Amino acid sequence: MIRFGTNPIAWANDDDQSIGADIPTARILHEAGRLIGFDGIENGHRWPDDPEALRALLAEYGLAFVSGWYSTALLTRSVEDEIAAVQGHLAKLEHNGCKVCIVCECSNTVHGDPAVPVNDRPRLTPAEMLAFGARMEEFAAYLAGRGITLAYHHHMGTVVESPEEIDAFMAATGPATHLLFDAGHCVFGGGDPEAMLRRHVGRVAHFHAKNIRPGIARQVRTDGLSFIEGVLAGAFTVPGDQEGAIDFAPLLAVLAEAGYDGWIVIEAEQDPAVRNPLLYQTLGLHTLRRIARETGLTA
């Protein structure tokens, strides 16, 4: 079953918690659940850590807990240590009936540092990518044994950003490791989103419908801006925004052809003081629902 979700970073940013700090938590949930009508919402720094408190809070607003970002450090610690570290997060996923764990390697990422240009991100050699992939697959196999699918989030400022790195990472991992496909990060990283999605759709377990303003993305590259500076400048937006460059119809058509069964989540961080989350998220959800019907992804 296709369900549509959002991420609270449209209202209150996780990487820079000063962005949207003035927006009450109740407003985020009221707008996402009651006004806009999302089926669920991903994790954010405002939500309680206790699994039942989290479920109960979201349920008040008619929202399910979709899943949440988990930062791995498999380049610097063992798989056994990673398994020990994930237990608290895993408890939230299991208690809330989540099917995927969103994972990204953050031991050396620069995307959360406002002082470091996103261009200065870390890179792995082919041998290092193979070793990293082997560790991630072992970790993914553990999660699979707990009934949770690992969905790896390729992301700006990390070791899996470019289309070549996505391909190399997928080749270095096995059947337990799946992909969180993010349209905006794919384009920002230099990829063709339709071609990339077609290549890996059989292993896509989660989908982020992030749009991109190409002129601002180019400015981030040419001016050496950090990821956070790019966000504040407006590099990302939602499906349906005329300033966005991504056509989501071919992407949802690929998902429909592949029989995708999971969440489609609008994870499009913007400065809420400049771009009203209620308006933009409403536009994004209405756009995705229309395209989903037109492509046969939903009835």
C-alpha positions as CSV (number, residue, x, y, z in Angstrom):
1,M,0.0,0.0,0.0
2,I,1.3,3.4,-0.9
3,R,1.2,5.9,1.9
4,F,2.2,9.6,1.8
5,G,4.3,11.1,4.5
6,T,6.3,14.2,5.4
7,N,9.3,15.1,7.5
8,P,9.3,17.7,10.3
9,I,12.4,19.5,8.8
10,A,10.0,21.5,6.6
11,W,9.0,23.2,9.9
12,A,11.9,22.7,12.3
13,N,15.4,21.7,10.9
14,D,17.4,18.9,12.5
15,D,20.9,19.9,11.2
16,D,20.5,23.5,12.4
17,Q,17.9,23.5,15.2
18,S,17.7,27.3,15.2
19,I,15.8,27.1,11.9
20,G,12.1,27.0,12.8
21,A,12.9,27.1,16.5
22,D,10.0,29.5,17.0
23,I,7.4,27.1,15.5
24,P,5.5,25.2,18.3
25,T,5.6,21.4,18.0
26,A,1.8,21.3,18.2
27,R,1.6,23.5,15.1
28,I,3.8,21.1,13.1
29,L,1.7,18.1,13.9
30,H,-1.6,19.9,13.5
31,E,-0.7,21.2,10.0
32,A,0.9,17.9,8.9
33,G,-1.9,15.6,10.1
34,R,-5.2,17.6,10.4
35,L,-4.8,20.4,7.9
36,I,-2.7,18.9,5.1
37,G,-3.7,15.2,5.6
38,F,-0.4,13.3,5.5
39,D,-0.6,9.6,6.6
40,G,2.5,9.8,8.6
41,I,5.6,11.7,9.5
42,E,9.3,10.9,9.9
43,N,11.4,11.4,13.0
44,G,12.6,14.8,14.2
45,H,14.4,16.2,17.2
46,R,11.1,17.5,18.7
47,W,9.6,14.0,19.1
48,P,9.9,12.0,22.4
49,D,12.4,9.2,22.5
50,D,10.1,6.8,24.3
51,P,8.5,4.5,21.7
52,E,5.0,4.6,23.2
53,A,5.0,8.3,24.0
54,L,6.0,8.9,20.3
55,R,3.2,6.7,19.0
56,A,0.6,8.4,21.3
57,L,1.7,11.9,20.4
58,L,1.5,11.3,16.6
59,A,-1.7,9.4,16.9
60,E,-3.4,12.5,18.5
61,Y,-3.0,14.1,15.1
62,G,-3.9,11.1,13.0
63,L,-0.3,10.4,12.0
64,A,1.7,7.2,11.9
65,F,5.5,7.1,12.6
66,V,7.0,6.5,9.2
67,S,10.6,5.9,10.2
68,G,13.6,8.0,11.1
69,W,17.1,8.9,10.2
70,Y,19.8,6.8,11.9
71,S,23.5,7.9,11.6
72,T,25.9,5.0,11.3
73,A,29.6,5.2,12.0
74,L,30.7,2.0,10.3
75,L,33.8,3.6,8.9
76,T,35.1,4.1,12.5
77,R,33.5,1.4,14.6
78,S,32.7,-2.3,14.3
79,V,29.4,-3.8,13.2
80,E,29.0,-5.2,16.7
81,D,29.3,-1.7,18.2
82,E,26.9,-0.4,15.6
83,I,24.3,-3.0,16.5
84,A,24.7,-2.0,20.2
85,A,24.3,1.7,19.3
86,V,21.1,1.2,17.2
87,Q,19.0,-0.5,19.9
88,G,17.2,2.6,21.2
89,H,16.3,3.7,17.7
90,L,15.3,0.2,16.7
91,A,12.9,0.0,19.7
92,K,11.1,3.0,18.3
93,L,10.8,1.5,14.9
94,E,9.6,-1.9,16.1
95,H,7.1,-0.5,18.6
96,N,5.6,1.7,15.9
97,G,5.4,-1.0,13.2
98,C,8.0,0.7,10.9
99,K,9.2,-1.4,8.0
100,V,12.4,0.5,7.2
101,C,15.4,2.0,9.0
102,I,16.7,5.1,7.2
103,V,20.5,4.9,7.4
104,C,23.3,7.2,6.4
105,E,27.0,7.0,7.2
106,C,27.8,10.1,9.3
107,S,31.2,9.4,10.9
108,N,32.8,11.9,8.6
109,T,30.0,13.8,6.9
110,V,30.1,17.6,6.4
111,H,26.5,18.2,5.7
112,G,25.7,19.3,9.3
113,D,28.6,21.8,9.5
114,P,27.7,25.3,8.4
115,A,31.3,26.3,8.1
116,V,32.4,23.5,5.6
117,P,31.6,23.7,1.9
118,V,29.5,20.8,0.8
119,N,32.1,20.4,-2.0
120,D,34.7,19.4,0.6
121,R,32.9,16.2,1.5
122,P,34.8,13.0,2.2
123,R,35.4,10.4,-0.5
124,L,36.2,6.7,-0.4
125,T,38.6,4.8,-2.6
126,P,37.2,1.8,-4.5
127,A,38.7,-0.5,-1.9
128,E,37.4,1.5,1.0
129,M,33.9,1.5,-0.6
130,L,34.0,-2.3,-0.9
131,A,35.0,-2.6,2.8
132,F,32.3,-0.1,3.8
133,G,29.7,-2.0,1.8
134,A,30.6,-5.3,3.4
135,R,30.1,-3.8,6.9
136,M,26.8,-2.1,5.9
137,E,25.5,-5.4,4.5
138,E,26.3,-7.2,7.7
139,F,24.5,-4.5,9.7
140,A,21.6,-4.6,7.2
141,A,21.4,-8.4,7.7
142,Y,21.0,-7.9,11.4
143,L,18.2,-5.5,10.9
144,A,16.5,-7.8,8.5
145,G,16.6,-10.5,11.1
146,R,14.6,-8.1,13.3
147,G,12.0,-7.5,10.5
148,I,13.4,-4.1,9.5
149,T,14.7,-3.3,6.0
150,L,17.8,-1.0,5.9
151,A,17.2,1.9,3.4
152,Y,20.4,3.7,2.7
153,H,20.1,7.4,2.2
154,H,22.5,8.8,-0.4
155,H,23.0,12.4,0.7
156,M,24.9,15.5,-0.1
157,G,28.1,16.0,1.9
158,T,28.6,12.2,2.6
159,V,30.6,9.3,1.1
160,V,27.6,8.3,-1.1
161,E,26.6,11.4,-3.0
162,S,27.4,11.1,-6.7
163,P,25.7,8.7,-9.2
164,E,29.0,6.8,-9.5
165,E,29.1,6.4,-5.7
166,I,25.5,5.3,-5.5
167,D,26.3,2.6,-8.1
168,A,29.5,1.6,-6.3
169,F,27.7,1.4,-3.0
170,M,24.9,-0.7,-4.3
171,A,27.4,-3.0,-6.0
172,A,29.4,-3.3,-2.8
173,T,26.4,-4.3,-0.7
174,G,24.1,-7.4,-1.0
175,P,20.4,-8.2,-0.9
176,A,19.9,-7.1,2.7
177,T,20.9,-3.5,1.9
178,H,18.2,-1.4,0.1
179,L,18.2,2.2,-1.1
180,L,16.3,5.2,0.0
181,F,16.0,7.0,-3.3
182,D,16.0,10.8,-2.9
183,A,15.2,12.7,-6.1
184,G,16.6,16.0,-4.9
185,H,19.9,14.6,-3.6
186,C,20.3,12.6,-6.8
187,V,20.1,15.7,-9.0
188,F,22.1,17.9,-6.6
189,G,24.8,15.1,-6.7
190,G,24.9,15.2,-10.5
191,G,22.6,12.3,-11.3
192,D,19.7,11.7,-13.7
193,P,16.9,10.8,-11.3
194,E,14.9,8.7,-13.7
195,A,17.9,6.7,-15.0
196,M,19.2,6.2,-11.4
197,L,15.8,5.1,-10.1
198,R,15.3,2.6,-13.1
199,R,18.8,1.2,-12.4
200,H,18.1,0.4,-8.7
201,V,14.3,0.4,-8.3
202,G,14.4,-3.3,-7.4
203,R,16.2,-2.4,-4.2
204,V,14.4,0.8,-3.4
205,A,12.6,0.5,-0.1
206,H,11.8,4.2,0.6
207,F,11.3,7.3,-1.5
208,H,12.0,10.9,-0.7
209,A,10.2,13.3,-3.0
210,K,12.5,16.3,-2.7
211,N,12.6,18.9,-5.5
212,I,15.5,21.2,-6.3
213,R,16.0,24.7,-7.5
214,P,18.8,24.2,-10.0
215,G,20.1,27.8,-10.0
216,I,20.6,27.8,-6.2
217,A,22.2,24.4,-6.3
218,R,24.7,25.6,-8.9
219,Q,25.4,28.6,-6.6
220,V,26.2,26.3,-3.7
221,R,28.8,24.5,-5.9
222,T,30.3,27.6,-7.5
223,D,30.4,29.8,-4.3
224,G,31.6,27.0,-2.0
225,L,28.6,27.1,0.3
226,S,27.9,24.7,3.0
227,F,24.9,22.3,2.9
228,I,23.1,24.4,5.5
229,E,23.7,27.6,3.6
230,G,22.3,26.0,0.5
231,V,19.2,25.0,2.5
232,L,18.7,28.5,3.7
233,A,19.2,29.9,0.2
234,G,16.4,27.7,-1.0
235,A,18.2,24.9,-2.8
236,F,15.3,22.5,-2.1
237,T,11.6,22.6,-2.5
238,V,8.5,20.4,-2.9
239,P,7.0,18.6,-5.9
240,G,4.7,20.9,-7.9
241,D,6.7,24.1,-7.2
242,Q,7.3,25.8,-10.6
243,E,10.8,26.8,-9.4
244,G,11.7,23.1,-9.0
245,A,13.5,21.2,-11.8
246,I,12.3,17.7,-11.2
247,D,9.4,16.1,-13.0
248,F,8.0,13.5,-10.6
249,A,5.7,11.8,-13.2
250,P,8.4,9.6,-14.7
251,L,9.7,8.7,-11.3
252,L,6.3,7.6,-9.9
253,A,5.7,5.8,-13.2
254,V,8.9,3.8,-12.6
255,L,7.7,3.0,-9.1
256,A,4.4,1.9,-10.4
257,E,6.0,-0.4,-13.1
258,A,8.1,-2.0,-10.4
259,G,5.2,-2.6,-8.0
260,Y,6.7,-0.3,-5.3
261,D,4.8,-0.8,-2.0
262,G,5.9,1.7,0.6
263,W,6.1,5.3,1.7
264,I,6.5,8.4,-0.5
265,V,7.8,11.1,1.8
266,I,8.2,14.8,1.1
267,E,11.5,15.6,2.8
268,A,12.1,19.1,1.5
269,E,13.8,21.4,4.1
270,Q,13.4,25.1,3.5
271,D,13.5,28.2,5.7
272,P,10.0,28.3,7.2
273,A,10.3,32.0,7.8
274,V,10.6,32.5,4.0
275,R,8.5,29.6,2.6
276,N,5.4,28.7,4.6
277,P,5.5,25.0,5.3
278,L,1.7,24.7,5.3
279,L,1.5,26.1,1.8
280,Y,4.4,24.2,0.4
281,Q,3.7,20.9,1.9
282,T,0.0,21.1,0.8
283,L,1.2,21.8,-2.7
284,G,3.6,18.9,-2.6
285,L,1.1,16.4,-1.3
286,H,-1.6,17.4,-3.8
287,T,0.9,17.1,-6.6
288,L,2.1,13.7,-5.6
289,R,-1.4,12.3,-5.1
290,R,-2.5,13.5,-8.5
291,I,0.6,12.1,-10.2
292,A,0.3,8.8,-8.3
293,R,-3.3,8.4,-9.7
294,E,-2.2,9.4,-13.2
295,T,0.7,6.9,-13.3
296,G,-1.3,4.0,-11.8
297,L,0.8,4.0,-8.6
298,T,-2.5,4.4,-6.7
299,A,-6.1,3.8,-7.7
